[in-house]
Amino acid sequence: MKSNFFKLKFIADVLTSFRLFISLLIILTGLIWGKDGLSVTFVLLLIGWITDVFDGFLARRDKEGKQTWIGENDLIVDVILAFSMIIYFTESGIISLWVSLFYFAFLILVTFAFTAWSLYATYIGLSYGLCLLISYLYAPLFWWLFLIYIAVVLLVTWDHCWENIRAFFSGFSEIEAREPFKKWLV
């Protein structure tokens, strides 16, 4: 049983790590092809989303609830993937630098001023919402693929999705300012 745990966790960690590589490829696509790389970028994003579903599925197979270092930092990898899309959209001229700076400022604020999983999830949601909007405007085929992917994931992981949605909304009550920022917010 223990060896099965390590195999599943190892595969989950490889999938999570692969998302970091995908994030790098997305940024490089923007540098090399700019807006002409939009389809490649959307394929990479879809692959990243798929690895996220599978790494979570595999990691949850552990009945003891053990986590590896990579598993503990899965959310950070998700944020990096979302941020790589913002970088790509900026590099390729699809969004303005001001929009990109808004996303960056929001991420910095979430990271350094507050403690809450829900705020990171909000950042990811805003970033992926922008991906949906841009796919609708520039690449409708991918918009449809993204919608189909979202529908399938919701159907297949319905119970887990509801757990995350409840945790997301209850997490807002747990938001706290980090120590240096508390005096500014009182």
Rosetta blueprint (number, residue, H / E / L):
1 M L
2 K H
3 S H
4 N H
5 F H
6 F H
7 K H
8 L H
9 K H
10 F H
11 I H
12 A H
13 D H
14 V H
15 L H
16 T H
17 S H
18 F H
19 R H
20 L H
21 F H
22 I H
23 S H
24 L H
25 L H
26 I H
27 I H
28 L H
29 T H
30 G H
31 L H
32 I H
33 W H
34 G H
35 K H
36 D H
37 G H
38 L H
39 S H
40 V H
41 T H
42 F H
43 V H
44 L H
45 L H
46 L H
47 I H
48 G H
49 W H
50 I H
51 T H
52 D H
53 V H
54 F H
55 D H
56 G H
57 F H
58 L H
59 A H
60 R L
61 R L
62 D L
63 K L
64 E L
65 G L
66 K L
67 Q L
68 T L
69 W H
70 I H
71 G H
72 E H
73 N L
74 D H
75 L H
76 I H
77 V H
78 D H
79 V H
80 I H
81 L H
82 A H
83 F H
84 S H
85 M H
86 I H
87 I H
88 Y H
89 F H
90 T H
91 E H
92 S L
93 G L
94 I L
95 I L
96 S L
97 L H
98 W H
99 V H
100 S H
101 L H
102 F H
103 Y H
104 F H
105 A H
106 F H
107 L H
108 I H
109 L H
110 V H
111 T H
112 F H
113 A H
114 F E
115 T E
116 A L
117 W H
118 S H
119 L H
120 Y H
121 A H
122 T H
123 Y H
124 I H
125 G H
126 L H
127 S H
128 Y H
129 G H
130 L H
131 C H
132 L H
133 L H
134 I H
135 S H
136 Y H
137 L H
138 Y H
139 A L
140 P H
141 L H
142 F H
143 W H
144 W H
145 L H
146 F H
147 L H
148 I H
149 Y H
150 I H
151 A H
152 V H
153 V H
154 L H
155 L H
156 V H
157 T L
158 W H
159 D H
160 H H
161 C H
162 W H
163 E H
164 N H
165 I H
166 R H
167 A H
168 F H
169 F H
170 S H
171 G H
172 F H
173 S H
174 E H
175 I L
176 E E
177 A E
178 R L
179 E H
180 P H
181 F H
182 K H
183 K H
184 W H
185 L H
186 V L
